[in-house]
């Protein structure tokens, strides 16, 4: 016979791992946050003077700004390309999907650089 305790655990695990849909505003909030981080990083880099860069102790903030800006920009590109894929109701596969993804990502990167 089966153990009733094991059946209860199985039911509890199924409930615990049931998929949960994220809030509808999550994507917009995430995009706004990443855009803000990207803008702040760009402002930080614009405010630095080259003369101050002679001292290696001054390199921490610009390096951190580059890292944060790069990560935020990459996140924005991924989110926006993903949104474009969802808007295009056509489901692509294989090479065609890869080509469209690369093209969309390049367009988004270009748009981000044009904003600066």
LODOTI-786835 format. One record per atom (N, C-alpha, C, O): residue number from 1; residue in three letters; atom name; x, y, z. Coordinates in steps of 0.02 Angstrom, whole numbers. Layout:
N
@k:NUM; r:ALA; a:CA; x:X; y:Y; z:Z
...
REM end
This chain:
116
@k:1; r:UNK; a:N; x:41; y:-59; z:0
@k:1; r:UNK; a:CA; x:0; y:0; z:0
@k:1; r:UNK; a:C; x:43; y:62; z:0
@k:1; r:UNK; a:O; x:102; y:61; z:19
@k:2; r:UNK; a:N; x:12; y:116; z:-21
@k:2; r:UNK; a:CA; x:50; y:178; z:-23
@k:2; r:UNK; a:C; x:45; y:214; z:44
@k:2; r:UNK; a:O; x:-4; y:206; z:81
@k:3; r:UNK; a:N; x:95; y:251; z:58
@k:3; r:UNK; a:CA; x:100; y:288; z:121
@k:3; r:UNK; a:C; x:58; y:352; z:116
@k:3; r:UNK; a:O; x:71; y:392; z:70
@k:4; r:UNK; a:N; x:10; y:365; z:161
@k:4; r:UNK; a:CA; x:-31; y:426; z:157
@k:4; r:UNK; a:C; x:11; y:489; z:168
@k:4; r:UNK; a:O; x:-6; y:542; z:141
@k:5; r:UNK; a:N; x:64; y:483; z:206
@k:5; r:UNK; a:CA; x:108; y:541; z:219
@k:5; r:UNK; a:C; x:143; y:561; z:154
@k:5; r:UNK; a:O; x:150; y:621; z:140
@k:6; r:UNK; a:N; x:164; y:513; z:114
@k:6; r:UNK; a:CA; x:197; y:527; z:50
@k:6; r:UNK; a:C; x:149; y:561; z:2
@k:6; r:UNK; a:O; x:168; y:606; z:-36
@k:7; r:UNK; a:N; x:86; y:539; z:3
@k:7; r:UNK; a:CA; x:36; y:569; z:-41
@k:7; r:UNK; a:C; x:24; y:642; z:-21
@k:7; r:UNK; a:O; x:15; y:684; z:-65
@k:8; r:UNK; a:N; x:22; y:656; z:45
@k:8; r:UNK; a:CA; x:13; y:725; z:68
@k:8; r:UNK; a:C; x:72; y:768; z:46
@k:8; r:UNK; a:O; x:62; y:826; z:26
@k:9; r:UNK; a:N; x:131; y:743; z:51
@k:9; r:UNK; a:CA; x:190; y:781; z:31
@k:9; r:UNK; a:C; x:188; y:794; z:-44
@k:9; r:UNK; a:O; x:206; y:848; z:-66
@k:10; r:UNK; a:N; x:167; y:745; z:-81
@k:10; r:UNK; a:CA; x:162; y:754; z:-154
@k:10; r:UNK; a:C; x:112; y:808; z:-171
@k:10; r:UNK; a:O; x:124; y:849; z:-215
@k:11; r:UNK; a:N; x:55; y:809; z:-137
@k:11; r:UNK; a:CA; x:4; y:860; z:-149
@k:11; r:UNK; a:C; x:32; y:929; z:-130
@k:11; r:UNK; a:O; x:22; y:978; z:-167
@k:12; r:UNK; a:N; x:66; y:933; z:-74
@k:12; r:UNK; a:CA; x:95; y:997; z:-52
@k:12; r:UNK; a:C; x:147; y:1022; z:-102
@k:12; r:UNK; a:O; x:150; y:1081; z:-117
@k:13; r:UNK; a:N; x:188; y:976; z:-127
@k:13; r:UNK; a:CA; x:239; y:996; z:-176
@k:13; r:UNK; a:C; x:207; y:1020; z:-241
@k:13; r:UNK; a:O; x:230; y:1068; z:-271
@k:14; r:UNK; a:N; x:154; y:987; z:-263
@k:14; r:UNK; a:CA; x:119; y:1010; z:-324
@k:14; r:UNK; a:C; x:91; y:1080; z:-315
@k:14; r:UNK; a:O; x:96; y:1121; z:-360
@k:15; r:UNK; a:N; x:62; y:1093; z:-257
@k:15; r:UNK; a:CA; x:36; y:1160; z:-243
@k:15; r:UNK; a:C; x:92; y:1212; z:-240
@k:15; r:UNK; a:O; x:85; y:1268; z:-266
@k:16; r:UNK; a:N; x:147; y:1193; z:-209
@k:16; r:UNK; a:CA; x:202; y:1240; z:-200
@k:16; r:UNK; a:C; x:235; y:1258; z:-267
@k:16; r:UNK; a:O; x:258; y:1315; z:-275
@k:17; r:UNK; a:N; x:238; y:1211; z:-313
@k:17; r:UNK; a:CA; x:273; y:1223; z:-376
@k:17; r:UNK; a:C; x:225; y:1239; z:-434
@k:17; r:UNK; a:O; x:244; y:1235; z:-492
@k:18; r:UNK; a:N; x:163; y:1256; z:-418
@k:18; r:UNK; a:CA; x:115; y:1276; z:-469
@k:18; r:UNK; a:C; x:140; y:1342; z:-500
@k:18; r:UNK; a:O; x:160; y:1387; z:-463
@k:19; r:UNK; a:N; x:138; y:1348; z:-565
@k:19; r:UNK; a:CA; x:161; y:1410; z:-598
@k:19; r:UNK; a:C; x:120; y:1470; z:-575
@k:19; r:UNK; a:O; x:59; y:1466; z:-566
@k:20; r:UNK; a:N; x:154; y:1526; z:-565
@k:20; r:UNK; a:CA; x:123; y:1588; z:-545
@k:20; r:UNK; a:C; x:138; y:1640; z:-599
@k:20; r:UNK; a:O; x:195; y:1650; z:-617
@k:21; r:UNK; a:N; x:85; y:1672; z:-623
@k:21; r:UNK; a:CA; x:94; y:1724; z:-673
@k:21; r:UNK; a:C; x:118; y:1788; z:-639
@k:21; r:UNK; a:O; x:91; y:1808; z:-587
@k:22; r:UNK; a:N; x:169; y:1820; z:-668
@k:22; r:UNK; a:CA; x:193; y:1883; z:-639
@k:22; r:UNK; a:C; x:141; y:1938; z:-650
@k:22; r:UNK; a:O; x:100; y:1933; z:-695
@k:23; r:UNK; a:N; x:144; y:1991; z:-609
@k:23; r:UNK; a:CA; x:98; y:2047; z:-620
@k:23; r:UNK; a:C; x:108; y:2078; z:-689
@k:23; r:UNK; a:O; x:164; y:2077; z:-716
@k:24; r:UNK; a:N; x:56; y:2104; z:-717
@k:24; r:UNK; a:CA; x:60; y:2133; z:-784
@k:24; r:UNK; a:C; x:107; y:2193; z:-787
@k:24; r:UNK; a:O; x:137; y:2207; z:-839
@k:25; r:UNK; a:N; x:114; y:2228; z:-732
@k:25; r:UNK; a:CA; x:156; y:2288; z:-730
@k:25; r:UNK; a:C; x:230; y:2273; z:-719
@k:25; r:UNK; a:O; x:271; y:2318; z:-721
@k:26; r:UNK; a:N; x:246; y:2210; z:-708
@k:26; r:UNK; a:CA; x:315; y:2192; z:-693
@k:26; r:UNK; a:C; x:363; y:2212; z:-750
@k:26; r:UNK; a:O; x:416; y:2240; z:-737
@k:27; r:UNK; a:N; x:345; y:2197; z:-811
@k:27; r:UNK; a:CA; x:387; y:2212; z:-868
@k:27; r:UNK; a:C; x:399; y:2287; z:-874
@k:27; r:UNK; a:O; x:456; y:2309; z:-885
@k:28; r:UNK; a:N; x:347; y:2327; z:-866
@k:28; r:UNK; a:CA; x:353; y:2400; z:-871
@k:28; r:UNK; a:C; x:396; y:2427; z:-815
@k:28; r:UNK; a:O; x:438; y:2471; z:-826
@k:29; r:UNK; a:N; x:386; y:2401; z:-754
@k:29; r:UNK; a:CA; x:427; y:2424; z:-697
@k:29; r:UNK; a:C; x:499; y:2406; z:-706
@k:29; r:UNK; a:O; x:544; y:2446; z:-692
@k:30; r:UNK; a:N; x:512; y:2345; z:-729
@k:30; r:UNK; a:CA; x:580; y:2322; z:-740
@k:30; r:UNK; a:C; x:615; y:2364; z:-794
@k:30; r:UNK; a:O; x:672; y:2384; z:-787
@k:31; r:UNK; a:N; x:578; y:2377; z:-848
@k:31; r:UNK; a:CA; x:606; y:2418; z:-902
@k:31; r:UNK; a:C; x:621; y:2488; z:-877
@k:31; r:UNK; a:O; x:674; y:2516; z:-894
@k:32; r:UNK; a:N; x:577; y:2518; z:-838
@k:32; r:UNK; a:CA; x:588; y:2585; z:-812
@k:32; r:UNK; a:C; x:648; y:2587; z:-765
@k:32; r:UNK; a:O; x:688; y:2634; z:-766
@k:33; r:UNK; a:N; x:655; y:2536; z:-724
@k:33; r:UNK; a:CA; x:712; y:2532; z:-677
@k:33; r:UNK; a:C; x:778; y:2525; z:-716
@k:33; r:UNK; a:O; x:826; y:2559; z:-700
@k:34; r:UNK; a:N; x:779; y:2481; z:-765
@k:34; r:UNK; a:CA; x:840; y:2472; z:-805
@k:34; r:UNK; a:C; x:857; y:2536; z:-844
@k:34; r:UNK; a:O; x:915; y:2553; z:-850
@k:35; r:UNK; a:N; x:806; y:2570; z:-870
@k:35; r:UNK; a:CA; x:818; y:2632; z:-906
@k:35; r:UNK; a:C; x:847; y:2685; z:-859
@k:35; r:UNK; a:O; x:893; y:2721; z:-877
@k:36; r:UNK; a:N; x:820; y:2688; z:-798
@k:36; r:UNK; a:CA; x:846; y:2735; z:-748
@k:36; r:UNK; a:C; x:918; y:2721; z:-730
@k:36; r:UNK; a:O; x:959; y:2767; z:-725
@k:37; r:UNK; a:N; x:934; y:2657; z:-720
@k:37; r:UNK; a:CA; x:1003; y:2638; z:-704
@k:37; r:UNK; a:C; x:1050; y:2656; z:-762
@k:37; r:UNK; a:O; x:1105; y:2680; z:-751
@k:38; r:UNK; a:N; x:1028; y:2643; z:-822
@k:38; r:UNK; a:CA; x:1069; y:2658; z:-881
@k:38; r:UNK; a:C; x:1081; y:2734; z:-886
@k:38; r:UNK; a:O; x:1137; y:2755; z:-900
@k:39; r:UNK; a:N; x:1029; y:2773; z:-874
@k:39; r:UNK; a:CA; x:1036; y:2846; z:-877
@k:39; r:UNK; a:C; x:1082; y:2872; z:-822
@k:39; r:UNK; a:O; x:1123; y:2916; z:-834
@k:40; r:UNK; a:N; x:1074; y:2845; z:-761
@k:40; r:UNK; a:CA; x:1118; y:2866; z:-706
@k:40; r:UNK; a:C; x:1191; y:2849; z:-720
@k:40; r:UNK; a:O; x:1236; y:2888; z:-705
@k:41; r:UNK; a:N; x:1203; y:2791; z:-748
@k:41; r:UNK; a:CA; x:1271; y:2771; z:-764
@k:41; r:UNK; a:C; x:1301; y:2817; z:-817
@k:41; r:UNK; a:O; x:1359; y:2836; z:-812
@k:42; r:UNK; a:N; x:1261; y:2835; z:-866
@k:42; r:UNK; a:CA; x:1285; y:2880; z:-919
@k:42; r:UNK; a:C; x:1301; y:2949; z:-889
@k:42; r:UNK; a:O; x:1351; y:2980; z:-907
@k:43; r:UNK; a:N; x:1257; y:2974; z:-845
@k:43; r:UNK; a:CA; x:1270; y:3039; z:-813
@k:43; r:UNK; a:C; x:1333; y:3037; z:-771
@k:43; r:UNK; a:O; x:1372; y:3084; z:-770
@k:44; r:UNK; a:N; x:1343; y:2982; z:-736
@k:44; r:UNK; a:CA; x:1403; y:2975; z:-694
@k:44; r:UNK; a:C; x:1466; y:2977; z:-737
@k:44; r:UNK; a:O; x:1515; y:3010; z:-719
@k:45; r:UNK; a:N; x:1465; y:2943; z:-793
@k:45; r:UNK; a:CA; x:1523; y:2943; z:-837
@k:45; r:UNK; a:C; x:1534; y:3011; z:-869
@k:45; r:UNK; a:O; x:1592; y:3031; z:-879
@k:46; r:UNK; a:N; x:1481; y:3046; z:-886
@k:46; r:UNK; a:CA; x:1488; y:3112; z:-916
@k:46; r:UNK; a:C; x:1518; y:3162; z:-868
@k:46; r:UNK; a:O; x:1551; y:3210; z:-889
@k:47; r:UNK; a:N; x:1506; y:3153; z:-803
@k:47; r:UNK; a:CA; x:1530; y:3201; z:-754
@k:47; r:UNK; a:C; x:1604; y:3194; z:-737
@k:47; r:UNK; a:O; x:1633; y:3238; z:-706
@k:48; r:UNK; a:N; x:1634; y:3139; z:-756
@k:48; r:UNK; a:CA; x:1704; y:3128; z:-739
@k:48; r:UNK; a:C; x:1750; y:3166; z:-785
@k:48; r:UNK; a:O; x:1738; y:3172; z:-846
@k:49; r:UNK; a:N; x:1803; y:3192; z:-757
@k:49; r:UNK; a:CA; x:1854; y:3227; z:-795
@k:49; r:UNK; a:C; x:1912; y:3180; z:-807
@k:49; r:UNK; a:O; x:1929; y:3139; z:-764
@k:50; r:UNK; a:N; x:1942; y:3186; z:-865
@k:50; r:UNK; a:CA; x:1999; y:3142; z:-882
@k:50; r:UNK; a:C; x:2058; y:3154; z:-836
@k:50; r:UNK; a:O; x:2096; y:3108; z:-822
@k:51; r:UNK; a:N; x:2067; y:3216; z:-812
@k:51; r:UNK; a:CA; x:2124; y:3230; z:-768
@k:51; r:UNK; a:C; x:2120; y:3188; z:-704
@k:51; r:UNK; a:O; x:2171; y:3167; z:-677
@k:52; r:UNK; a:N; x:2059; y:3177; z:-680
@k:52; r:UNK; a:CA; x:2050; y:3139; z:-618
@k:52; r:UNK; a:C; x:2066; y:3065; z:-628
@k:52; r:UNK; a:O; x:2077; y:3029; z:-579
@k:53; r:UNK; a:N; x:2068; y:3043; z:-690
@k:53; r:UNK; a:CA; x:2080; y:2972; z:-703
@k:53; r:UNK; a:C; x:2154; y:2952; z:-697
@k:53; r:UNK; a:O; x:2170; y:2893; z:-701
@k:54; r:UNK; a:N; x:2198; y:3000; z:-688
@k:54; r:UNK; a:CA; x:2269; y:2983; z:-681
@k:54; r:UNK; a:C; x:2282; y:2943; z:-617
@k:54; r:UNK; a:O; x:2327; y:2901; z:-615
@k:55; r:UNK; a:N; x:2243; y:2956; z:-567
@k:55; r:UNK; a:CA; x:2251; y:2921; z:-503
@k:55; r:UNK; a:C; x:2206; y:2859; z:-503
@k:55; r:UNK; a:O; x:2145; y:2865; z:-509
@k:56; r:UNK; a:N; x:2236; y:2798; z:-497
@k:56; r:UNK; a:CA; x:2197; y:2736; z:-499
@k:56; r:UNK; a:C; x:2144; y:2732; z:-445
@k:56; r:UNK; a:O; x:2096; y:2694; z:-452
@k:57; r:UNK; a:N; x:2151; y:2769; z:-391
@k:57; r:UNK; a:CA; x:2100; y:2768; z:-338
@k:57; r:UNK; a:C; x:2034; y:2797; z:-362
@k:57; r:UNK; a:O; x:1981; y:2785; z:-333
@k:58; r:UNK; a:N; x:2036; y:2837; z:-416
@k:58; r:UNK; a:CA; x:1976; y:2867; z:-443
@k:58; r:UNK; a:C; x:1941; y:2824; z:-495
@k:58; r:UNK; a:O; x:1891; y:2844; z:-524
@k:59; r:UNK; a:N; x:1967; y:2765; z:-508
@k:59; r:UNK; a:CA; x:1940; y:2724; z:-561
@k:59; r:UNK; a:C; x:1878; y:2683; z:-539
@k:59; r:UNK; a:O; x:1842; y:2658; z:-582
@k:60; r:UNK; a:N; x:1866; y:2677; z:-475
@k:60; r:UNK; a:CA; x:1813; y:2633; z:-451
@k:60; r:UNK; a:C; x:1744; y:2656; z:-476
@k:60; r:UNK; a:O; x:1706; y:2616; z:-503
@k:61; r:UNK; a:N; x:1728; y:2719; z:-468
@k:61; r:UNK; a:CA; x:1662; y:2744; z:-488
@k:61; r:UNK; a:C; x:1649; y:2738; z:-563
@k:61; r:UNK; a:O; x:1596; y:2715; z:-583
@k:62; r:UNK; a:N; x:1697; y:2758; z:-605
@k:62; r:UNK; a:CA; x:1684; y:2750; z:-677
@k:62; r:UNK; a:C; x:1678; y:2677; z:-699
@k:62; r:UNK; a:O; x:1637; y:2660; z:-741
@k:63; r:UNK; a:N; x:1719; y:2634; z:-668
@k:63; r:UNK; a:CA; x:1715; y:2563; z:-686
@k:63; r:UNK; a:C; x:1647; y:2534; z:-664
@k:63; r:UNK; a:O; x:1616; y:2496; z:-700
@k:64; r:UNK; a:N; x:1625; y:2554; z:-604
@k:64; r:UNK; a:CA; x:1559; y:2531; z:-581
@k:64; r:UNK; a:C; x:1504; y:2559; z:-626
@k:64; r:UNK; a:O; x:1456; y:2524; z:-641
@k:65; r:UNK; a:N; x:1511; y:2621; z:-648
@k:65; r:UNK; a:CA; x:1460; y:2651; z:-692
@k:65; r:UNK; a:C; x:1458; y:2615; z:-759
@k:65; r:UNK; a:O; x:1404; y:2604; z:-787
@k:66; r:UNK; a:N; x:1516; y:2596; z:-785
@k:66; r:UNK; a:CA; x:1518; y:2558; z:-848
@k:66; r:UNK; a:C; x:1485; y:2490; z:-839
@k:66; r:UNK; a:O; x:1446; y:2468; z:-881
@k:67; r:UNK; a:N; x:1500; y:2457; z:-784
@k:67; r:UNK; a:CA; x:1471; y:2390; z:-771
@k:67; r:UNK; a:C; x:1395; y:2394; z:-764
@k:67; r:UNK; a:O; x:1359; y:2354; z:-793
@k:68; r:UNK; a:N; x:1371; y:2441; z:-724
@k:68; r:UNK; a:CA; x:1299; y:2448; z:-713
@k:68; r:UNK; a:C; x:1265; y:2469; z:-778
@k:68; r:UNK; a:O; x:1212; y:2442; z:-795
@k:69; r:UNK; a:N; x:1294; y:2516; z:-814
@k:69; r:UNK; a:CA; x:1265; y:2539; z:-877
@k:69; r:UNK; a:C; x:1262; y:2483; z:-929
@k:69; r:UNK; a:O; x:1213; y:2477; z:-965
@k:70; r:UNK; a:N; x:1314; y:2444; z:-932
@k:70; r:UNK; a:CA; x:1316; y:2388; z:-979
@k:70; r:UNK; a:C; x:1263; y:2335; z:-962
@k:70; r:UNK; a:O; x:1227; y:2311; z:-1006
@k:71; r:UNK; a:N; x:1260; y:2318; z:-899
@k:71; r:UNK; a:CA; x:1210; y:2267; z:-878
@k:71; r:UNK; a:C; x:1139; y:2292; z:-888
@k:71; r:UNK; a:O; x:1096; y:2255; z:-912
@k:72; r:UNK; a:N; x:1126; y:2355; z:-871
@k:72; r:UNK; a:CA; x:1059; y:2383; z:-880
@k:72; r:UNK; a:C; x:1042; y:2388; z:-954
@k:72; r:UNK; a:O; x:986; y:2372; z:-975
@k:73; r:UNK; a:N; x:1090; y:2409; z:-995
@k:73; r:UNK; a:CA; x:1078; y:2413; z:-1067
@k:73; r:UNK; a:C; x:1064; y:2345; z:-1097
@k:73; r:UNK; a:O; x:1019; y:2337; z:-1139
@k:74; r:UNK; a:N; x:1102; y:2295; z:-1076
@k:74; r:UNK; a:CA; x:1090; y:2227; z:-1101
@k:74; r:UNK; a:C; x:1021; y:2202; z:-1079
@k:74; r:UNK; a:O; x:986; y:2170; z:-1118
@k:75; r:UNK; a:N; x:1003; y:2216; z:-1018
@k:75; r:UNK; a:CA; x:936; y:2197; z:-994
@k:75; r:UNK; a:C; x:881; y:2230; z:-1034
@k:75; r:UNK; a:O; x:830; y:2199; z:-1050
@k:76; r:UNK; a:N; x:890; y:2294; z:-1049
@k:76; r:UNK; a:CA; x:841; y:2330; z:-1090
@k:76; r:UNK; a:C; x:834; y:2299; z:-1159
@k:76; r:UNK; a:O; x:779; y:2291; z:-1185
@k:77; r:UNK; a:N; x:891; y:2282; z:-1188
@k:77; r:UNK; a:CA; x:890; y:2252; z:-1255
@k:77; r:UNK; a:C; x:852; y:2186; z:-1253
@k:77; r:UNK; a:O; x:810; y:2172; z:-1296
@k:78; r:UNK; a:N; x:866; y:2145; z:-1203
@k:78; r:UNK; a:CA; x:832; y:2080; z:-1197
@k:78; r:UNK; a:C; x:757; y:2089; z:-1188
@k:78; r:UNK; a:O; x:717; y:2055; z:-1220
@k:79; r:UNK; a:N; x:737; y:2134; z:-1144
@k:79; r:UNK; a:CA; x:666; y:2145; z:-1131
@k:79; r:UNK; a:C; x:630; y:2170; z:-1193
@k:79; r:UNK; a:O; x:576; y:2146; z:-1210
@k:80; r:UNK; a:N; x:660; y:2218; z:-1227
@k:80; r:UNK; a:CA; x:627; y:2247; z:-1286
@k:80; r:UNK; a:C; x:624; y:2199; z:-1344
@k:80; r:UNK; a:O; x:575; y:2197; z:-1381
@k:81; r:UNK; a:N; x:676; y:2159; z:-1354
@k:81; r:UNK; a:CA; x:675; y:2109; z:-1407
@k:81; r:UNK; a:C; x:622; y:2057; z:-1391
@k:81; r:UNK; a:O; x:585; y:2034; z:-1436
@k:82; r:UNK; a:N; x:617; y:2038; z:-1329
@k:82; r:UNK; a:CA; x:566; y:1990; z:-1307
@k:82; r:UNK; a:C; x:495; y:2016; z:-1319
@k:82; r:UNK; a:O; x:451; y:1980; z:-1341
@k:83; r:UNK; a:N; x:486; y:2081; z:-1305
@k:83; r:UNK; a:CA; x:420; y:2112; z:-1317
@k:83; r:UNK; a:C; x:404; y:2112; z:-1391
@k:83; r:UNK; a:O; x:346; y:2100; z:-1410
@k:84; r:UNK; a:N; x:453; y:2125; z:-1433
@k:84; r:UNK; a:CA; x:442; y:2125; z:-1505
@k:84; r:UNK; a:C; x:422; y:2055; z:-1529
@k:84; r:UNK; a:O; x:379; y:2048; z:-1573
@k:85; r:UNK; a:N; x:454; y:2005; z:-1501
@k:85; r:UNK; a:CA; x:437; y:1936; z:-1520
@k:85; r:UNK; a:C; x:364; y:1919; z:-1501
@k:85; r:UNK; a:O; x:329; y:1885; z:-1538
@k:86; r:UNK; a:N; x:343; y:1944; z:-1443
@k:86; r:UNK; a:CA; x:274; y:1931; z:-1422
@k:86; r:UNK; a:C; x:224; y:1967; z:-1465
@k:86; r:UNK; a:O; x:170; y:1941; z:-1479
@k:87; r:UNK; a:N; x:242; y:2028; z:-1487
@k:87; r:UNK; a:CA; x:196; y:2067; z:-1529
@k:87; r:UNK; a:C; x:187; y:2035; z:-1597
@k:87; r:UNK; a:O; x:133; y:2038; z:-1626
@k:88; r:UNK; a:N; x:240; y:2006; z:-1623
@k:88; r:UNK; a:CA; x:236; y:1973; z:-1688
@k:88; r:UNK; a:C; x:207; y:1904; z:-1676
@k:88; r:UNK; a:O; x:242; y:1858; z:-1653
@k:89; r:UNK; a:N; x:147; y:1896; z:-1691
@k:89; r:UNK; a:CA; x:110; y:1834; z:-1676
@k:89; r:UNK; a:C; x:138; y:1774; z:-1713
@k:89; r:UNK; a:O; x:122; y:1717; z:-1696
@k:90; r:UNK; a:N; x:179; y:1786; z:-1763
@k:90; r:UNK; a:CA; x:208; y:1731; z:-1802
@k:90; r:UNK; a:C; x:262; y:1697; z:-1761
@k:90; r:UNK; a:O; x:307; y:1731; z:-1736
@k:91; r:UNK; a:N; x:259; y:1633; z:-1755
@k:91; r:UNK; a:CA; x:310; y:1596; z:-1717
@k:91; r:UNK; a:C; x:364; y:1573; z:-1766
@k:91; r:UNK; a:O; x:350; y:1537; z:-1814
@k:92; r:UNK; a:N; x:424; y:1594; z:-1752
@k:92; r:UNK; a:CA; x:481; y:1576; z:-1794
@k:92; r:UNK; a:C; x:522; y:1522; z:-1759
@k:92; r:UNK; a:O; x:520; y:1515; z:-1698
@k:93; r:UNK; a:N; x:559; y:1485; z:-1798
@k:93; r:UNK; a:CA; x:602; y:1433; z:-1770
@k:93; r:UNK; a:C; x:669; y:1434; z:-1805
@k:93; r:UNK; a:O; x:675; y:1458; z:-1862
@k:94; r:UNK; a:N; x:718; y:1407; z:-1773
@k:94; r:UNK; a:CA; x:783; y:1395; z:-1803
@k:94; r:UNK; a:C; x:819; y:1457; z:-1825
@k:94; r:UNK; a:O; x:822; y:1507; z:-1789
@k:95; r:UNK; a:N; x:846; y:1454; z:-1885
@k:95; r:UNK; a:CA; x:888; y:1507; z:-1912
@k:95; r:UNK; a:C; x:849; y:1572; z:-1920
@k:95; r:UNK; a:O; x:875; y:1626; z:-1907
@k:96; r:UNK; a:N; x:787; y:1567; z:-1942
@k:96; r:UNK; a:CA; x:746; y:1626; z:-1952
@k:96; r:UNK; a:C; x:735; y:1663; z:-1886
@k:96; r:UNK; a:O; x:737; y:1725; z:-1884
@k:97; r:UNK; a:N; x:723; y:1627; z:-1832
@k:97; r:UNK; a:CA; x:715; y:1657; z:-1766
@k:97; r:UNK; a:C; x:780; y:1690; z:-1744
@k:97; r:UNK; a:O; x:780; y:1746; z:-1717
@k:98; r:UNK; a:N; x:836; y:1656; z:-1754
@k:98; r:UNK; a:CA; x:901; y:1684; z:-1734
@k:98; r:UNK; a:C; x:916; y:1748; z:-1773
@k:98; r:UNK; a:O; x:941; y:1797; z:-1745
@k:99; r:UNK; a:N; x:903; y:1748; z:-1839
@k:99; r:UNK; a:CA; x:916; y:1807; z:-1879
@k:99; r:UNK; a:C; x:873; y:1866; z:-1856
@k:99; r:UNK; a:O; x:898; y:1922; z:-1849
@k:100; r:UNK; a:N; x:809; y:1854; z:-1844
@k:100; r:UNK; a:CA; x:765; y:1907; z:-1822
@k:100; r:UNK; a:C; x:785; y:1933; z:-1754
@k:100; r:UNK; a:O; x:783; y:1993; z:-1742
@k:101; r:UNK; a:N; x:805; y:1889; z:-1709
@k:101; r:UNK; a:CA; x:826; y:1909; z:-1642
@k:101; r:UNK; a:C; x:889; y:1953; z:-1645
@k:101; r:UNK; a:O; x:892; y:2004; z:-1612
@k:102; r:UNK; a:N; x:937; y:1933; z:-1685
@k:102; r:UNK; a:CA; x:998; y:1972; z:-1692
@k:102; r:UNK; a:C; x:983; y:2040; z:-1722
@k:102; r:UNK; a:O; x:1009; y:2091; z:-1700
@k:103; r:UNK; a:N; x:940; y:2041; z:-1773
@k:103; r:UNK; a:CA; x:922; y:2104; z:-1805
@k:103; r:UNK; a:C; x:886; y:2150; z:-1756
@k:103; r:UNK; a:O; x:901; y:2210; z:-1752
@k:104; r:UNK; a:N; x:838; y:2123; z:-1718
@k:104; r:UNK; a:CA; x:802; y:2163; z:-1668
@k:104; r:UNK; a:C; x:848; y:2188; z:-1613
@k:104; r:UNK; a:O; x:842; y:2245; z:-1591
@k:105; r:UNK; a:N; x:894; y:2146; z:-1591
@k:105; r:UNK; a:CA; x:941; y:2166; z:-1539
@k:105; r:UNK; a:C; x:987; y:2222; z:-1564
@k:105; r:UNK; a:O; x:1000; y:2270; z:-1528
@k:106; r:UNK; a:N; x:1010; y:2217; z:-1626
@k:106; r:UNK; a:CA; x:1052; y:2270; z:-1654
@k:106; r:UNK; a:C; x:1014; y:2335; z:-1659
@k:106; r:UNK; a:O; x:1041; y:2389; z:-1646
@k:107; r:UNK; a:N; x:950; y:2332; z:-1679
@k:107; r:UNK; a:CA; x:909; y:2392; z:-1683
@k:107; r:UNK; a:C; x:901; y:2424; z:-1614
@k:107; r:UNK; a:O; x:905; y:2485; z:-1608
@k:108; r:UNK; a:N; x:889; y:2384; z:-1562
@k:108; r:UNK; a:CA; x:881; y:2410; z:-1495
@k:108; r:UNK; a:C; x:945; y:2442; z:-1469
@k:108; r:UNK; a:O; x:944; y:2494; z:-1437
@k:109; r:UNK; a:N; x:1002; y:2410; z:-1482
@k:109; r:UNK; a:CA; x:1067; y:2438; z:-1461
@k:109; r:UNK; a:C; x:1077; y:2505; z:-1496
@k:109; r:UNK; a:O; x:1100; y:2553; z:-1464
@k:110; r:UNK; a:N; x:1061; y:2508; z:-1560
@k:110; r:UNK; a:CA; x:1068; y:2571; z:-1597
@k:110; r:UNK; a:C; x:1024; y:2625; z:-1566
@k:110; r:UNK; a:O; x:1046; y:2682; z:-1559
@k:111; r:UNK; a:N; x:962; y:2608; z:-1548
@k:111; r:UNK; a:CA; x:917; y:2656; z:-1517
@k:111; r:UNK; a:C; x:944; y:2681; z:-1449
@k:111; r:UNK; a:O; x:939; y:2740; z:-1434
@k:112; r:UNK; a:N; x:972; y:2635; z:-1410
@k:112; r:UNK; a:CA; x:1000; y:2655; z:-1346
@k:112; r:UNK; a:C; x:1058; y:2704; z:-1354
@k:112; r:UNK; a:O; x:1064; y:2753; z:-1317
@k:113; r:UNK; a:N; x:1101; y:2691; z:-1403
@k:113; r:UNK; a:CA; x:1158; y:2736; z:-1415
@k:113; r:UNK; a:C; x:1136; y:2803; z:-1444
@k:113; r:UNK; a:O; x:1167; y:2854; z:-1430
@k:114; r:UNK; a:N; x:1083; y:2803; z:-1483
@k:114; r:UNK; a:CA; x:1058; y:2866; z:-1511
@k:114; r:UNK; a:C; x:1029; y:2911; z:-1457
@k:114; r:UNK; a:O; x:1030; y:2972; z:-1464
@k:115; r:UNK; a:N; x:1003; y:2882; z:-1404
@k:115; r:UNK; a:CA; x:975; y:2921; z:-1348
@k:115; r:UNK; a:C; x:1030; y:2959; z:-1311
@k:115; r:UNK; a:O; x:1016; y:3010; z:-1279
@k:116; r:UNK; a:N; x:1090; y:2936; z:-1315
@k:116; r:UNK; a:CA; x:1145; y:2967; z:-1278
@k:116; r:UNK; a:C; x:1171; y:3024; z:-1317
@k:116; r:UNK; a:O; x:1218; y:3058; z:-1294
REM end
